[in-house]
Amino acid sequence: MQTTQAKVPPLLLAVLISLSVGGLMSSDINLPGLTRTAHALATSTSAVQATFSPYLVGLLVAQLLYGPWSDAVGRRRLVIGGFSLYAVASLACALSPDIAVFAVARLLQALGAGAGLVLARAIVGDLYGQQTAARVFTTIMPVVGASPAISPLIGGYLTTYLSWRSPFVLTAVIAAVTVIVVVLKVPESLPDERRAPRLRATAGNYRRLALSAKFWGYGLNLGVGYAVYTGYLVASPVIFQRLGMSTEVNGYCYISIAAAYISGNLVSRRLLARYSVDRLLARGHLIFSGGALLLLAVGLTDPHTPWPLLVLMTVVTIGNGFLFPMSVTGGVTSFPTMAGAASGLLGAVQMAGGSLSSLLVSKIPPDTRSFAILVAAFAFVGLAAFHGLRALSAHAAAASPTAPATTGASAPASTTATASANED
């Protein structure tokens, strides 16, 4: 049963952070060791880079698989199974004798680590109401936001002073410790009476979510926000290099983006005491689209320095710091009887946005003007979609205030009325 208690047990919070960071940390931690990995496996650097593709595919599949599955069987056993696979696959990466084994191990690593991404969100949705869940997510998200900057730094030191294999040993240890803590200390968050009787029923929840304006009002925020973030990661090294920035200095630019994202998380957390999740999302979109508009105005002048892009993307990323935790909160707490499916589909939409952006970046000229146009397009589509879908959701809720709460599982009496109103 959901609770509105403000204090989250520290051990549970640590587990949720580990689950949330695992998949993202493992995607970046071996970046500094690409060349050494290629040499050790007697292959090319490009072949090692190509293993990121199966890793991302694994994360996407895991998001869609674990969500509805956990609505039927519970979260705990899938966390244990998924992170056990993550630990074993990480060791397989470290011990790989050739690139073929390494690529398969990376795929399995993602399939295991992906359990944490989707199930951490679902667990929070199981245990807490919307305002408390938002506080939990704004505690987790700064760590998640810092991981793209910190993971390569850790991986670089481990690779330099130990081996290219050591980052994978570290992720195996973290995964194994998380599994042990869950087995010994973390109970199941989804009681039997709230589970769907059949897996087919929970998979069918994807159709219901796909037809929900309220879900897409949250989900598209993640897709748009991650599209801009991923687009910047892909485009900025080439743009900055063309503008004369060295590779060493370029690496520090990602720290500023991580700091901006964390700042947005912390500010939105402070404002939760005064404003609703939807109000904070509206403010996040205002910052996000405002920064994109300024970037567009400056970008159209085709500046010959990297600083406008760096500074204004920092503003955009502060807005993203609002959008991510509030959208995840709204997405999983508005659908309490299908939180796993909602969490999985949210993650899939997020990754789809990143994939689309990466594709588009590869097709446009590598300059500030073209990238600014792309960012502005994503930002204004996201702003219009959020307000339009919010209005549509409110209209639907007013038209059918007693809609049924679930397609499979029966919610407890204390939460059924709330779920009926929220899941329109």
C-alpha positions as CSV (number, residue, x, y, z in Angstrom):
1,M,0.0,0.0,0.0
2,Q,1.2,3.5,-0.8
3,T,2.2,5.7,2.0
4,T,2.8,9.5,2.3
5,Q,5.6,9.1,4.8
6,A,8.4,11.7,4.2
7,K,11.3,9.6,5.4
8,V,12.7,6.8,3.1
9,P,14.8,4.1,4.8
10,P,18.5,4.8,4.0
11,L,19.2,1.2,3.0
12,L,16.2,1.2,0.6
13,L,17.4,4.5,-0.9
14,A,20.9,3.1,-1.4
15,V,19.4,0.0,-3.2
16,L,17.2,2.2,-5.4
17,I,20.2,4.3,-6.4
18,S,22.2,1.2,-7.2
19,L,19.4,-0.2,-9.3
20,S,18.9,3.1,-11.2
21,V,22.6,3.8,-11.9
22,G,23.8,0.3,-12.8
23,G,22.7,0.3,-16.5
24,L,23.8,3.8,-17.2
25,M,27.1,3.4,-15.4
26,S,28.0,0.3,-17.3
27,S,27.4,2.0,-20.6
28,D,30.1,4.6,-20.0
29,I,32.6,3.2,-17.5
30,N,34.7,1.5,-20.1
31,L,34.9,4.4,-22.6
32,P,38.5,5.4,-21.6
33,G,39.6,1.8,-22.1
34,L,38.3,1.3,-25.7
35,T,41.7,1.2,-27.2
36,R,43.2,-1.1,-24.6
37,T,40.2,-3.4,-24.9
38,A,40.6,-3.6,-28.7
39,H,44.3,-4.4,-28.3
40,A,43.6,-7.1,-25.7
41,L,40.9,-8.7,-27.8
42,A,42.9,-8.4,-31.1
43,T,40.4,-6.3,-32.8
44,S,39.8,-2.7,-33.9
45,T,38.6,0.1,-31.8
46,S,35.6,0.5,-34.0
47,A,34.6,-3.1,-33.3
48,V,34.6,-2.4,-29.6
49,Q,32.6,0.7,-30.2
50,A,30.1,-1.4,-32.1
51,T,29.3,-3.4,-28.9
52,F,27.4,-0.3,-27.6
53,S,24.6,-1.1,-30.1
54,P,23.7,-4.5,-28.6
55,Y,24.1,-2.9,-25.1
56,L,21.5,-0.3,-26.0
57,V,19.2,-2.9,-27.6
58,G,19.5,-5.0,-24.4
59,L,18.5,-2.0,-22.2
60,L,15.5,-1.2,-24.5
61,V,14.3,-4.9,-24.4
62,A,14.8,-5.1,-20.7
63,Q,12.6,-2.0,-20.1
64,L,9.7,-3.5,-22.0
65,L,10.2,-7.0,-20.6
66,Y,10.6,-6.5,-16.8
67,G,7.8,-3.9,-16.4
68,P,4.7,-6.0,-17.2
69,W,6.4,-9.2,-15.9
70,S,6.9,-7.6,-12.5
71,D,3.3,-6.5,-12.4
72,A,2.4,-10.2,-12.4
73,V,5.1,-11.8,-10.3
74,G,6.3,-9.0,-8.1
75,R,9.5,-6.8,-8.1
76,R,11.9,-8.5,-5.7
77,R,12.5,-11.8,-7.5
78,L,13.1,-10.0,-10.8
79,V,15.5,-7.6,-9.1
80,I,17.5,-10.5,-7.7
81,G,17.4,-12.4,-11.0
82,G,18.2,-9.4,-13.2
83,F,21.1,-8.1,-11.1
84,S,22.5,-11.6,-10.7
85,L,22.6,-11.8,-14.5
86,Y,24.2,-8.3,-14.5
87,A,26.9,-9.5,-12.1
88,V,27.7,-12.7,-14.0
89,A,27.7,-10.9,-17.4
90,S,30.0,-8.2,-16.1
91,L,32.5,-10.8,-15.1
92,A,32.1,-12.4,-18.5
93,C,33.0,-9.0,-20.1
94,A,36.1,-8.9,-17.9
95,L,37.1,-12.4,-18.8
96,S,36.2,-12.3,-22.5
97,P,38.9,-13.9,-24.8
98,D,37.6,-12.3,-28.0
99,I,35.3,-9.7,-29.4
100,A,32.4,-12.1,-30.1
101,V,32.2,-13.2,-26.5
102,F,32.6,-9.6,-25.3
103,A,29.7,-8.5,-27.5
104,V,27.4,-11.3,-26.2
105,A,28.4,-10.5,-22.6
106,R,27.6,-6.8,-23.1
107,L,24.1,-7.7,-24.4
108,L,23.5,-10.0,-21.4
109,Q,24.9,-7.3,-19.1
110,A,22.3,-4.8,-20.4
111,L,19.5,-7.3,-20.1
112,G,20.4,-7.8,-16.4
113,A,21.1,-4.1,-15.6
114,G,17.9,-3.0,-17.3
115,A,16.0,-4.7,-14.5
116,G,17.2,-2.0,-12.1
117,L,16.2,0.9,-14.3
118,V,12.6,-0.2,-14.6
119,L,12.0,-1.9,-11.3
120,A,13.5,0.9,-9.1
121,R,10.8,3.3,-10.6
122,A,8.1,0.7,-10.1
123,I,9.1,0.0,-6.4
124,V,8.9,3.7,-5.6
125,G,5.4,3.8,-7.3
126,D,4.3,0.8,-5.2
127,L,5.4,2.3,-1.9
128,Y,4.8,6.1,-2.1
129,G,2.2,8.6,-3.1
130,Q,3.0,11.2,-5.7
131,Q,4.6,13.9,-3.6
132,T,6.7,11.5,-1.6
133,A,7.7,9.6,-4.7
134,A,8.8,12.9,-6.3
135,R,11.1,13.6,-3.3
136,V,12.5,10.1,-3.7
137,F,13.1,10.5,-7.4
138,T,14.7,14.0,-6.9
139,T,17.1,12.3,-4.5
140,I,18.0,9.5,-6.9
141,M,18.2,11.6,-10.1
142,P,21.2,13.7,-9.1
143,V,23.2,10.5,-8.8
144,V,21.9,9.3,-12.1
145,G,22.6,12.6,-13.7
146,A,26.2,12.6,-12.4
147,S,27.0,9.1,-13.6
148,P,27.8,10.1,-17.2
149,A,30.5,12.4,-16.0
150,I,31.8,10.3,-13.1
151,S,31.7,6.8,-14.6
152,P,34.3,7.5,-17.4
153,L,36.5,9.2,-14.7
154,I,36.4,6.1,-12.5
155,G,36.9,3.9,-15.5
156,G,39.8,5.9,-16.7
157,Y,41.6,5.6,-13.3
158,L,40.9,1.8,-13.1
159,T,42.1,1.3,-16.7
160,T,45.2,3.3,-16.2
161,Y,46.4,1.8,-12.9
162,L,44.9,-1.7,-13.1
163,S,43.5,-3.0,-16.4
164,W,40.7,-2.5,-19.0
165,R,39.0,-5.4,-17.3
166,S,38.8,-3.8,-13.9
167,P,35.8,-1.5,-14.6
168,F,33.7,-4.6,-15.4
169,V,34.9,-6.3,-12.2
170,L,33.7,-3.2,-10.3
171,T,30.3,-3.3,-11.8
172,A,30.1,-7.0,-11.0
173,V,30.9,-6.3,-7.4
174,I,28.3,-3.5,-7.1
175,A,25.7,-5.8,-8.7
176,A,26.5,-8.7,-6.4
177,V,26.4,-6.5,-3.2
178,T,23.0,-5.1,-4.4
179,V,21.6,-8.6,-4.8
180,I,22.9,-9.7,-1.3
181,V,21.3,-6.6,0.3
182,V,18.0,-7.2,-1.5
183,V,17.9,-10.9,-0.5
184,L,18.7,-10.1,3.2
185,K,17.0,-6.8,3.8
186,V,14.5,-5.6,1.2
187,P,11.0,-7.0,1.2
188,E,8.6,-7.3,-1.7
189,S,6.9,-4.0,-2.6
190,L,4.0,-5.3,-4.6
191,P,1.6,-7.5,-2.5
192,D,-0.2,-10.5,-4.0
193,E,-3.6,-8.8,-4.0
194,R,-2.3,-6.0,-6.3
195,R,-0.7,-8.3,-8.8
196,A,-2.2,-9.3,-12.2
197,P,-3.5,-12.9,-12.3
198,R,-1.8,-13.5,-15.7
199,L,1.2,-12.2,-17.5
200,R,-0.9,-11.7,-20.6
201,A,-3.1,-9.3,-18.7
202,T,-0.1,-7.2,-17.7
203,A,1.3,-7.1,-21.2
204,G,-2.1,-5.8,-22.3
205,N,-1.6,-2.8,-20.0
206,Y,0.8,-1.5,-22.7
207,R,-2.2,-1.0,-25.0
208,R,-4.1,0.9,-22.2
209,L,-1.1,3.1,-21.5
210,A,-0.5,3.8,-25.2
211,L,-4.1,5.1,-25.5
212,S,-3.8,7.3,-22.4
213,A,-3.3,11.0,-22.9
214,K,-2.2,11.3,-19.3
215,F,0.6,8.8,-19.7
216,W,1.9,10.4,-22.9
217,G,1.8,13.8,-21.1
218,Y,4.6,12.4,-18.9
219,G,6.2,10.0,-21.3
220,L,6.9,12.4,-24.1
221,N,8.7,14.7,-21.6
222,L,11.3,11.9,-21.1
223,G,11.5,11.3,-24.9
224,V,12.1,14.9,-25.7
225,G,14.5,15.6,-22.8
226,Y,16.6,12.5,-23.5
227,A,16.6,13.4,-27.2
228,V,18.2,16.8,-26.5
229,Y,20.6,15.3,-23.9
230,T,21.8,12.5,-26.2
231,G,22.0,14.8,-29.2
232,Y,24.3,17.1,-27.2
233,L,26.5,14.1,-26.2
234,V,26.8,13.0,-29.8
235,A,27.1,16.4,-31.5
236,S,29.2,18.5,-29.1
237,P,32.6,16.7,-29.5
238,V,32.6,17.4,-33.2
239,I,31.2,20.9,-33.0
240,F,33.7,21.8,-30.2
241,Q,36.6,20.3,-32.1
242,R,35.7,22.4,-35.2
243,L,35.6,25.5,-33.0
244,G,39.1,24.8,-31.7
245,M,38.5,23.2,-28.3
246,S,40.9,20.5,-27.3
247,T,39.8,16.9,-26.4
248,E,41.0,17.4,-22.8
249,V,39.0,20.6,-22.3
250,N,36.0,19.0,-24.1
251,G,35.9,16.3,-21.4
252,Y,35.3,18.9,-18.7
253,C,32.3,20.3,-20.5
254,Y,30.2,17.2,-19.5
255,I,30.8,17.9,-15.9
256,S,29.1,21.3,-16.3
257,I,26.1,19.5,-17.9
258,A,25.9,17.0,-15.1
259,A,26.1,19.9,-12.5
260,A,23.3,21.7,-14.3
261,Y,21.1,18.6,-14.3
262,I,21.7,18.0,-10.6
263,S,20.9,21.7,-9.9
264,G,17.5,21.3,-11.6
265,N,16.8,18.1,-9.6
266,L,17.6,19.9,-6.3
267,V,15.7,23.0,-7.1
268,S,12.6,21.0,-8.1
269,R,12.9,19.0,-4.9
270,R,12.8,22.2,-2.8
271,L,9.8,23.4,-4.7
272,L,7.8,20.2,-4.1
273,A,6.6,21.5,-0.8
274,R,4.8,24.4,-2.6
275,Y,3.8,23.1,-6.0
276,S,2.3,20.0,-7.6
277,V,4.2,17.7,-9.9
278,D,2.4,19.1,-13.0
279,R,3.1,22.7,-12.0
280,L,6.8,21.9,-11.7
281,L,6.7,20.2,-15.1
282,A,5.3,23.3,-16.6
283,R,8.1,25.3,-15.0
284,G,10.6,22.8,-16.2
285,H,9.3,23.2,-19.8
286,L,9.5,27.0,-19.4
287,I,13.2,26.8,-18.6
288,F,13.9,24.0,-21.2
289,S,12.2,25.8,-24.1
290,G,13.5,29.2,-22.9
291,G,17.0,28.0,-23.1
292,A,16.3,26.3,-26.5
293,L,14.9,29.6,-27.8
294,L,18.0,31.6,-26.7
295,L,20.2,28.9,-28.2
296,L,18.3,29.1,-31.5
297,A,18.6,32.9,-31.6
298,V,22.4,32.8,-31.0
299,G,22.9,29.7,-33.1
300,L,21.4,31.3,-36.2
301,T,24.3,33.8,-36.1
302,D,26.7,30.8,-36.5
303,P,29.0,31.8,-33.6
304,H,32.7,30.9,-34.0
305,T,33.2,30.1,-30.3
306,P,31.9,27.1,-28.3
307,W,30.8,29.1,-25.3
308,P,27.2,30.0,-26.4
309,L,26.4,26.4,-27.0
310,L,28.0,25.3,-23.7
311,V,26.3,28.0,-21.6
312,L,22.9,27.8,-23.2
313,M,22.8,24.0,-23.1
314,T,23.5,24.3,-19.4
315,V,20.2,26.3,-19.1
316,V,18.4,23.7,-21.2
317,T,19.7,21.0,-18.9
318,I,18.5,22.7,-15.8
319,G,15.0,22.4,-17.3
320,N,15.7,18.8,-17.9
321,G,16.5,18.4,-14.2
322,F,12.9,19.3,-13.6
323,L,11.4,17.2,-16.4
324,F,13.0,13.8,-15.7
325,P,12.1,13.2,-12.0
326,M,8.7,14.8,-12.2
327,S,7.8,12.9,-15.4
328,V,8.9,9.6,-13.9
329,T,6.9,10.4,-10.7
330,G,3.8,11.3,-12.6
331,G,4.1,8.3,-15.0
332,V,4.4,5.6,-12.3
333,T,2.2,7.0,-9.5
334,S,-0.7,7.9,-11.8
335,F,-1.1,4.2,-12.8
336,P,-0.6,2.3,-9.5
337,T,-2.1,-1.0,-10.7
338,M,0.3,-1.1,-13.7
339,A,3.3,0.7,-12.3
340,G,5.7,-1.9,-13.8
341,A,4.3,-1.6,-17.3
342,A,4.2,2.2,-17.0
343,S,7.9,2.3,-15.8
344,G,8.9,0.0,-18.7
345,L,7.2,2.0,-21.3
346,L,8.5,5.3,-19.9
347,G,12.0,3.9,-20.2
348,A,11.4,2.7,-23.8
349,V,10.1,6.1,-24.8
350,Q,13.1,7.8,-23.2
351,M,15.5,5.5,-25.2
352,A,13.6,5.9,-28.4
353,G,14.0,9.7,-28.1
354,G,17.7,9.3,-27.6
355,S,18.0,6.9,-30.6
356,L,16.0,9.3,-32.8
357,S,18.2,12.2,-31.8
358,S,21.4,10.3,-32.5
359,L,20.1,9.4,-36.0
360,L,19.2,13.0,-36.7
361,V,22.5,14.4,-35.4
362,S,24.3,12.1,-37.8
363,K,22.3,13.6,-40.7
364,I,22.8,17.3,-40.0
365,P,25.9,19.5,-40.5
366,P,28.2,19.5,-37.4
367,D,27.7,23.2,-36.5
368,T,26.0,25.2,-33.7
369,R,23.3,26.5,-36.1
370,S,22.0,23.1,-37.2
371,F,22.2,21.7,-33.7
372,A,20.3,24.7,-32.2
373,I,17.5,24.2,-34.7
374,L,17.2,20.6,-33.7
375,V,17.2,21.4,-30.0
376,A,14.5,24.1,-30.5
377,A,12.4,21.7,-32.6
378,F,12.4,19.1,-29.8
379,A,11.8,21.6,-27.1
380,F,8.8,23.3,-28.7
381,V,7.3,19.9,-29.7
382,G,7.6,18.8,-26.1
383,L,6.1,22.1,-24.8
384,A,3.1,21.9,-27.1
385,A,2.6,18.2,-26.5
386,F,2.7,18.6,-22.7
387,H,0.1,21.3,-22.5
388,G,-2.1,19.7,-25.2
389,L,-2.0,16.3,-23.6
390,R,-2.6,17.8,-20.1
391,A,-5.7,19.5,-21.4
392,L,-6.9,16.3,-23.1
393,S,-6.3,14.3,-20.0
394,A,-8.3,16.7,-17.9
395,H,-11.1,16.6,-20.3
396,A,-11.1,12.8,-20.4
397,A,-11.1,12.6,-16.6
398,A,-14.0,15.0,-16.4
399,A,-16.0,13.0,-19.0
400,S,-15.4,9.6,-17.2
401,P,-14.6,10.1,-13.5
402,T,-15.5,6.6,-12.6
403,A,-13.4,4.7,-15.2
404,P,-12.3,1.2,-14.0
405,A,-8.9,1.1,-12.3
406,T,-7.2,-1.9,-13.8
407,T,-7.2,-4.5,-16.6
408,G,-5.9,-7.4,-14.5
409,A,-4.9,-6.9,-10.9
410,S,-7.4,-5.9,-8.3
411,A,-6.3,-2.9,-6.2
412,P,-7.0,-2.7,-2.5
413,A,-10.2,-0.9,-1.6
414,S,-8.2,2.0,-0.2
415,T,-6.5,2.7,-3.5
416,T,-9.1,1.7,-6.1
417,A,-10.9,5.0,-6.1
418,T,-7.7,6.9,-6.5
419,A,-6.5,4.6,-9.2
420,S,-9.8,5.0,-11.1
421,A,-9.5,8.7,-11.2
422,N,-5.8,8.8,-12.0
423,E,-5.6,6.2,-14.8
424,D,-7.8,7.9,-17.3
